[in-house]
Amino acid sequence: MEEAVFMSYKDGYYKFLFDGGEEMVFEEVHPRALKQFDLKNDKSLIGKSFRVSFVEIIEDSDDDFVIYRIESLKPL
């Protein structure tokens, strides 16, 4: 798990800023995590810090398309 700040949700993408200064955009969030934290609609979560657990999914295609999915969120 890594620490990150939730920055925004826009057009189906969740953006987080990690401690090292790296921004990551996630296309998917596990339904269990979304049930805990309504990242799509709850504007009060913007700027909040979380411990984020995520996986990298490589699609089996010619261009090796990568999707990042959040598995769990824990508030700090």
Secondary structure, DSSP 4 states (H G I P E B T S, - for coil): -EEEEEEEEETTEEEEEETTS-EEEESEE-HHHHHH--TTT-GGGTT-EEEEEEEEEE-SSTT--EEEEEEEEEE-
